[in-house]
Amino acid sequence: MSTPYPFSAVVGQEDLRLALLLNAVSPAVGGVLVRGEKGTAKSTAVRALTALLPDVAVVPGCRFSCDPASPDPGCPDGPHEGGGDGASRPARMVELPVGASEDRLVGALDIERALAEGVKAFEPGLLAEAHRGILYVDEVNLLHDHLVDLLLDAAAMGASYVEREGVSVRHAARFLLVGTMNPEEGELRPQLLDRFGLTVEVAASRDPDTRVEVVRRRLAHDDDPAAFATRWAEEEAAARARIVAARALLPRVRLGDGALRQIAATCAAFEVDGMRADIVMARTATALAAWAGRTDVLAEDVRQAALLALPHRRRRNPFDAPGLDEDRLDETLEQFGGSGGDDDPDPGGPDGDGGGGDGGRPPQPEGGPQDGTAAAPPEAGEGGEPQAAGGGEQAPARAAEPFRTKVLSVPGLGEGTAGRRSRARTEHGRTTGSRRPRGTLTKLHLAATVQAAAPHQRARGRSGPGLVVRRDDLRQATREGREGNLVLFVVDASGSMAARQRMSAVKGAVLSLLLDAYQRRDKVGLVTFRGTDAQVALPPTSSVDAAAARLESVPTGGRTPLAAGLLTAHEVLRVERLRDPARRALVVVVTDGRATGGADPVALAGRAARLFAAGGVASVVVDCESGPVRLGLAGQLAGELGGTAVTLEELRADSIAGLVRDVQGPRGTSRRAA
C-alpha cells in the first residue's frame, strides 16, 4: 500500500489546512465542509489529516472504541470496567460512500435470530467505526436524504440508535464530520449545512509558481511515495506535537466578555439563524488561541473564526452565493472592541496557518454576484421595452421575485431515487403491503412474517413460547414514499416573449419552480428556443443554482421554433433515460404557444407534441399569454402533449385559481385537490 500523501506537503489552501487543524485541536468545533471545484486537493488534504491525529486509547476487543478511562455504560459489547488498561491504536478516518445503505451506516440487526432466539445479534456500521475519529463524506451534497437524516441525528446526539420491529440497539457515535462537495453538482440541505462547524471555499491557484510546485510535489510522490513521506516526516512530527500541545492548552484558554460580545454582535450583524453560529465561533476562536500558543482570545481570533464559521450560515435560498462582507465584519469588530486585526500583517495566526485576512476568498458584496460585478439593467427603448442587443436579440431581463408554487407531480407509482415530489415505491415511507425478500431483508413486515410462520409451528416441533421462524417465512415490507424526478424546463425565449415585464414574470416563475425542485430533491435541465433553433442551456443536473444562473442570462428575440424546442427536449430525455432509467421525467413547457418557426410551424409543433405524448412523458404547459385578447394556443399545446395547462397566476400556491396538480401523461389532463 502506498504511503499517504503528507498533510504538510499540501500546497496552498491555507484556510482548508487551518480549519482541519482547528478541528484536530478541538473536535467540539463541529467539523468542516470543503466546497470547491474539482481537482483542488480537497480529498487529499482530508485524508492526510489522519496521520496528524494522536493515537486513541480503546478498551481491548470493544467494537465501539470505548475509552477505558470512561467507557460507555450502554455499549453493546459492555459493560466495561472503568479505569482499566487500554490498548492504543491510530485514529481512524471512515469514509461514507454516497451510495451506502442504511444498514451499512448505522449497523445491521439479525431479525431472524431476534425473533427465533431473542438474541440481539448486531453488526456495527460506519458510525461505530468512526466513533472518536473522522467520518468523511465525499460528495456530501449527493448523499441520499434518509442517510442525511440518520447522520444528522447521530451528529446531534453523539449516539446512534438502530430500531428494527421493537428490537433496539444504542451505541456512542461522536466523530469529526468532514464533507467535501463540488457546488456545480448541487447544494446541501440547509439542515446538514448548518451542522458543519466551519466551511471553506477552495479553488485552484492562478499563480504559475504555485501550480508548478503542486505538479512537482505530486510527481515526486508518485515516483517514490516512501521517500516523499520521509522528506516531510519532520514537519509532520512538528505539526502533530503542536496539536498535542494545543489540546493540552485548550482548557486554560480564556474567552473574555469582550471577545464573547464581539462574537454575539457579529452573528447578529450578519443575521444568521439560531444560536449555533455563536457557539461555533466561540469554540473556533478558543481553538485558534490554543493553536497560536496563547491563553487569551484576541480580536484577530474572532475575525478568523467569523470567516470560517459564518459564510455558509448566511444563505437564505440555494441561489445565494456563500460569502462574508469583510469590510462590514471589520466595522462590527471595531465597534464592539477592536479592529479585528487590521494592523496585524497576519490576522490568521502564526506561521501563516491563518491564511491571511482574505483566506483565498475575495470579499463578497452583500447580495451581489460572486465576481463582484453587477449586470446593468437593459436600457429602455420606446414604450418601456428593453433595447435590442443587435440582430433582433434583446438583453436578458431580470427575473421577478420568486414565489411558492403549487405541487406538480408525475402520475402513477415510480421506483426512482428517493425525493419529495411523486409517489413511488421506496425503502422509506408508509407500509402498504409485504412480499418475499429479493436479496437482503431490509425492512421486516412483522405481521406478515408471523402469519407465514404460524401454520408450521407443530410440524417444526415448537415446544416453548418462542416462535420457530425459518428464512422462507420472512416477509419484506413494501413501502410507498416520494421520489425525485427530472424536471426539464423548455422555455420560449422568442420575440413574442420579449416584452420586459412579461419575460421578467416568466423567469420569476421558472425560478420559483427551480426552488421547488431544490426542495424536492429533483434533477433539473433547461432547454431554450428562439430564432431558428433550440439549444440545451443546461443538461440534466442536481445543481439548481447552475440552472438559475443559466436562466438569468437567457436573451430573447426572434421567431418561435416551438417544434425545435420540443424535439430537443425529447432527445435530452432519451439520453437521460439511458443513464437513469428509473428516474421519471416531468417536462415544464413555458410559452405562449405561438409557433412561428419553420415552413408549417403549427403542424410541426403538433407532430413534435404527439411524439412526446406517445413516449408517456408527463408534462405541464405554463401559459404565458397575456392581454385582453388570448388565443388559447398554450392550452391546445397541452392537449397535444397529453398534459395540463396552467397560467402564471395559477402556478402560485396562494392562488385560488388552481389546485394541487397531478400532471397527467398522454391520456388527458387531471386535477385533484390536495
Secondary structure, 3 states (H helix, E strand, C coil): CCCCCCHHHCCCCHHHHHHHHHHHHCHHHCCEEEEECCCCCHHHHHHHHHHHCCCEEECCCCCCCCCCCCCCCCCCCCCCCCCCCCEEECCCEEECCCCCCHHHHHEEECHHHHHHHCCCCEEECHHHHHCCCEEEEECHHHCCHHHHHHHHHHHHHCEEEEEECCEEEEEECCCEEEEEECHHHCCCCHHHHHHCCEEEEECCCCCHHHHHHHHHHHHHHHHCHHHHHHHCHHHHHHHHHHHHHHHHHHHHCECCHHHHHHHHHHHHHCCCCCCHHHHHHHHHHHHHHHHCCCCECCHHHHHHHHHHHCHHHCCCCCCCCCCCCHHHHHHHHHHCCCCCCCCCCCCCCHHHCCCCCCCCCCCCCCCCCCCCCCCCCCCECHHHCECEEECCEECCCCCCCCCCECCEECCCCECCCEEEEEEEEECCCEEEEEECCCCCCCCECHHHHHHHHHHHCCCCCCCCCCCCCCHHHCCEEEEEEEECCEEEEEEECCHHHCCHHHHHHHHHHHHHHHHHHHHCCCEEEEEEEECCEEEEEEEEECCHHHHHHHHHCCCECCCCCHHHHHHHHHHHHHHHHHHCCCCCEEEEEEECCCCCCCCCHHHHHHHHHHHHHHCCCEEEEEECCCCCCCCCHHHHHHHHHCCEEEECCCCECCCCCCCCEECCCCCCCCCCCC
